[in-house]
Amino acid sequence: MRAQWAGQSFIWQIYPQAEDVHLLKFDAFLTRFEAGLADEPARAQRAFWYAWNAGDPDGAASAWAAYRARITVLAAHGQAWARTLSRQTDLATALVRFCESHL
């Protein structure tokens, strides 16, 4: 997602998959993404994102106020997340290193 790399706020609209596998991926991503984030902003984000992705307009509307109230903290966290991503080795380099170490 480009917004992550740009350090911009975003809401992930995940594609539904059979047997709700997408919810496992969604939860795993949120767990990683929210690492280091205070409990209240993390809960607000999770509640809003889940309601949004469930297609629950009433749930999303009620979760929006808490999410919006923490948007400054969430935006700062998104920028920190982008810096974390930028420090990772790119996939091609990591693959080359892996192959070299196994030759």
C-alpha positions as semicolon CSV with decimal commas, in nm:
position;residue;x (nm);y (nm);z (nm)
1;M;0,000;0,000;0,000
2;R;0,149;0,326;-0,110
3;A;0,007;0,520;0,184
4;Q;0,223;0,315;0,422
5;W;0,542;0,401;0,239
6;A;0,440;0,766;0,218
7;G;0,365;0,779;0,589
8;Q;0,006;0,885;0,521
9;S;-0,304;0,792;0,714
10;F;-0,504;0,518;0,548
11;I;-0,784;0,269;0,598
12;W;-0,723;-0,076;0,456
13;Q;-1,015;-0,205;0,254
14;I;-0,930;-0,574;0,248
15;Y;-1,066;-0,808;-0,016
16;P;-1,293;-1,078;0,132
17;Q;-1,169;-1,433;0,086
18;A;-1,324;-1,775;0,133
19;E;-1,362;-1,897;0,489
20;D;-1,284;-1,543;0,614
21;V;-0,910;-1,598;0,567
22;H;-0,881;-1,226;0,497
23;L;-0,974;-1,154;0,859
24;L;-0,672;-1,352;0,980
25;K;-0,446;-1,147;0,750
26;F;-0,618;-0,828;0,856
27;D;-0,573;-0,903;1,225
28;A;-0,209;-1,006;1,175
29;F;-0,136;-0,683;0,991
30;L;-0,306;-0,471;1,256
31;T;-0,111;-0,649;1,530
32;R;0,218;-0,561;1,359
33;F;0,111;-0,215;1,253
34;E;-0,017;-0,123;1,600
35;A;0,300;-0,239;1,781
36;G;0,415;0,048;2,000
37;L;0,086;0,232;1,965
38;A;-0,096;0,322;2,288
39;D;-0,402;0,111;2,370
40;E;-0,671;0,374;2,312
41;P;-0,562;0,475;1,960
42;A;-0,504;0,110;1,869
43;R;-0,853;0,012;1,987
44;A;-1,010;0,307;1,805
45;Q;-0,831;0,220;1,482
46;R;-0,913;-0,149;1,505
47;A;-1,281;-0,083;1,580
48;F;-1,317;0,158;1,291
49;W;-1,125;-0,052;1,040
50;Y;-1,320;-0,367;1,129
51;A;-1,656;-0,188;1,108
52;W;-1,554;-0,031;0,776
53;N;-1,452;-0,367;0,632
54;A;-1,763;-0,543;0,763
55;G;-1,975;-0,306;0,558
56;D;-2,139;-0,192;0,880
57;P;-2,230;0,174;0,830
58;D;-2,379;0,210;1,178
59;G;-2,075;0,050;1,341
60;A;-1,837;0,259;1,130
61;A;-2,029;0,576;1,214
62;S;-2,015;0,506;1,587
63;A;-1,646;0,405;1,574
64;W;-1,556;0,711;1,366
65;A;-1,570;0,958;1,657
66;A;-1,309;0,766;1,860
67;Y;-1,094;0,715;1,551
68;R;-1,115;1,081;1,450
69;A;-1,033;1,196;1,804
70;R;-0,704;1,005;1,782
71;I;-0,616;1,086;1,422
72;T;-0,315;1,301;1,516
73;V;-0,161;1,015;1,717
74;L;-0,248;0,767;1,443
75;A;-0,094;0,990;1,174
76;A;0,229;1,022;1,375
77;H;0,232;0,646;1,421
78;G;0,186;0,600;1,045
79;Q;0,490;0,819;0,982
80;A;0,696;0,616;1,231
81;W;0,576;0,298;1,057
82;A;0,696;0,436;0,722
83;R;1,040;0,506;0,871
84;T;1,049;0,148;1,002
85;L;0,963;0,015;0,657
86;S;1,231;0,230;0,496
87;R;1,499;0,067;0,713
88;Q;1,414;-0,281;0,586
89;T;1,625;-0,447;0,322
90;D;1,444;-0,457;-0,010
91;L;1,313;-0,795;-0,125
92;A;1,556;-0,840;-0,416
93;T;1,861;-0,773;-0,198
94;A;1,731;-1,001;0,076
95;L;1,672;-1,279;-0,177
96;V;2,022;-1,243;-0,323
97;R;2,175;-1,255;0,026
98;F;1,968;-1,561;0,112
99;C;2,076;-1,742;-0,204
100;E;2,441;-1,648;-0,155
101;S;2,434;-1,782;0,201
102;H;2,302;-2,117;0,079
103;L;2,552;-2,175;-0,202
